[in-house]
Amino acid sequence: MEGYQEVNEISLVDLMFYCLKRWRWIVVCMLLLAAAAGVYKYQAVIAENQVKREQKVQQPAVKPAEGETEIESEPIVFEDPASSAVTFAIVGMIGGGCLACMIFCLRYAVSGKLQDISNFQQKFGMPLLGVVRKSDTKKRLFGFLDRWIRRLEEGPCARIPRREQIKITAVNVQSAIHRNPEEKIKRVMLAGTASGDDVIEICEQLAEEIGEVTFSPYRQIVFHAAALKKLEYYEGVLFVEKRGESYERLIRLERELAVSRDVTVLGSIVC
């Protein structure tokens, strides 16, 4: 459709933060492969040393002939299992980290889910009116690392409270509603392909902030025929999607459904 084009480029910066946010899984994979490699090498060295001992015991002593000097046999060198296990554990740890990152990179590339939002309008043909970060309600072990990664990714925006992010988004939505004075938008449908309490919270707070417009409950027009039928009774539609959960092809589909019914697409909010 006109108005957008598919952008398949992968942002390396976004991919890096995608992997960093899953640092717990990477650490677990590193430890598991380090332990497996260390145990394997330790047992293998012990078995090799045992074979060398048996060969030394079974080796017959050769007496020198008369007039010849006795030739000493080469000493058998036994490998230290502990040092070999440590070396293999380090290699396994590095390999485990690389393997975990490779799996996450592959998942990022082929999942088809919304990840990078830097070219949102170019991808989907509608403006990105706001980004609302998830609230940190759950305390996790080493949570300070998660906060540090988020500050690296978002910069100064990471310090904006969630409530204030929703207010900023509401201002952008109001601007989108009044962008064209000729269009009288009084009823707006809140739709999307995601679900969850955080989505419902954003929709409820938007309705509180923007009082001059009637907002519908959050609906999934792609999955429910009744919701798609009700879309025709609204002048505008606002999509609320979740990063890492909403599928890009479904976002394009719901936009096409709205455009085909002559409903003004105000834009999208990503949480």
N, C-alpha and C positions, 0 to 999 in steps of 0.2 A: 504494500500500500504506500501511497505517497505520504510524506510527512516524517518518515523515519527510515533508517537503513540499519541493517544488522551489522553490529560491530563485534567482530570475533577476536580482536586483539586482547591479549592478556596483560594486565598491568603487573609488572614484576614487583612493584612496591606493595600492591594490594596482596599479591600472592605471598610475599614474605611475611606480612602481618597475619595472613590467614594461617600460616604454619606456626608463627610465634604464639598465637593465641591457643594453640594446641600443644604447648610445650610439655604439659603433663604426660600426654600420650607418647611424645618423643622420648622423654626421660624414661618412662616405663619400658619402652621398646629397647632403648640403649642398655638398661640394666639387665633385661631378660637375655638379650643376645650376648652381653658381656659374661653373664653367669654361665650360659650354655657353652660358649667358646672356652671359657676358663676351665670348667669341669671336664669338657671333652679332652682338652690338651693335657690336663693333669693326669687323667686316667691313661691317655695314650703314652705319655712319657714313662709312667710307672710300668706299663706293659712292655715297652721297649727296653727299659732297664732290666726287667726280669728276664727277657729273652737273652740279653747280653750276658747276664750272670750264668744262665744255663749253658750258653755256648762256651763260656770260659771254663766251666766245670767239666764239660764233655770234651774239651780240647786235649788230645793226648800230648804228653810231654815228650819231646824229641831230644834224645841224647846225642851229643856231638860225637862224631867219629874220632878215632884215635889220632891225635896230632892237630885237631881242629879246635878252634876256640868256640865257646858256647855263645850262641846267638840269642839275645834276649827278644822275646816276643813283644810286639807292640802293646802297650797298655790299653785297656778298654776304658773309654771315657764315658762316664754316666752323666746324663743330662739332669739338671736340677728341675724337678717337676713344678716347684712353686714359681720360680722365675719364668719358666715357659708358660705356665698358666696365666700369670699376670700379663705377659706380653700378648697372649692370645685374647685375654679379656679386654685389653685396651683396643685391639683391632676389632673385636666384636662390638664394643661400645660405639666406635666410630661407624662401623657398618650398620648397626642398629639405628643410629640417628639418621644416616643417609637413607636407609630403607623407609623409615617412617616419613621423612620429608618427601620422598619420591611418591609414596602412597597418597599423601595429602595433596601434592601437586597434581597427581592424576585425577584425584577426586574433584579438585577445584576446576580442572579443565573440562571434565566430561559430565559433571553433575547436571548442568543446565540450569542451575539455580542462580538467583540474583546475588552477586558478590560485589563486583566493582561498580560504584555508582558515579564515577567521575564523568562519564559520558552518557548520563541517563537520558537526557533529552534527545541526543543523537541516536540512541538505541531504540527508544520507544516512542518518539514523536510527541512527547508531552513534558512539561516542565516538572522539575523536582522542587516541590514547595517546602519541603522540610525534612530533616533527619532527626529522629528522636532516639537517643541512646537508651539502651535497656537499663533499668534501675538495678543497682547493686544491692539487692535484698538478701542474697545468700552469702554468708561468710564462708570462704574456702581457705584451705591450707595454702600458705604462701600467696595470699590474695594480693599482697603488695606488688608482686610481679605482674599480675593481671592489670593492676592499675597503672603500673609503669609502662607496660606495652600499650595500653589505651592512650596514655598521654603522648607517647611517641607517635602514634597513628593520627590522633585527632588534633594534637597541638593545643592551642589555647581553648578550643571548643570543648575539650574534655572537662573543663572546670565549670561549664554552664550547667546549672541544675536541670533535672529532667522537666520540672514544671515550667521553667523559663523557656526551654526548648519548645515545648508545646505552645506557649504563648507566641513565640516568634513564628512558629508554623501557622498559627491562627491568623496572624497579621498578613502573612503571605497568601493564605487562602482568601482572606477578605479582598486583597488586591486582585487576585485572579477572578473573583466573582464580579468585581466592578471594572474589570479591564475594558470591556466593551460596553459603553453606555447604552447602546441600542438593544442589548440583550438584558431582559429583566429576569434575572435568576433569583427565584424565591424558594425553590425546593431543590435540594441537592441530595443525591443518593451517595452514601458511603459504601464503597464496594472494594473487593479485592479477592485474592486467592489464598490468603493466609488466615490463621485463626489464633486465638489465645487471649488471655486476660489483658495483656499489654495493648493489644489492638483495640479491644473494647474500651479500655481506659482512655486511649487517645481520642477515640470517637466521642466519648461522653464529654471530655474536657473541651473538645472543639465546639460541640454544641453549646456548652456553657459560655465560651468566649465570644462566639458569633451569634448574637441573639436575633438579628434581623432576618436570618435565613432558617428555614426548617430543614433539619437533617434527618435522614432516615436511619433506622438501625443498620448496623453493619451487615452487608449481604454479600454472598458469593455468587455472582451472576453467571460464572462459568460452570458452576456445578449444580445450580438449582434453576429449573425452568420457571418456577413461580417468581423468583427474584428477577430473572431476566424480563419477564412480562411486566413487572412493576417499573422497570427502568423507563418505560415510555411515558410515565406520569411525572417525570422529573425533568427540569430544564438543564441541570448540570449533574456531573458525576465526579466524585473525588475518590481516587484509589488509595488504599492504605496497604502497603506490602511489607513483608519482613525479609530482611537481608539474611541470606543463607537458608531460607525456607521456601520463598516464592519462586516459581519457575518462570524464566524469562519468556518462554513461548506462550504461557498462559497470560502473562501481563500484556503481551502483544494482542492476544486473542480477545481479551476483555475490552481493550481499547477499540478494536475493530468492531466489536458488538455495539459499543456505545456510539461510534461514529456512524455506523450503518443505520441507526435509529434517530439520527439528527440530534443527539444529546451532546451538549457541550462538555468536553473533557477539560476540567479545570487543571488537573495535574495529578501528582502522586506524592504521598508521604511514605518515607521508608523508616522503619523502626527496627 
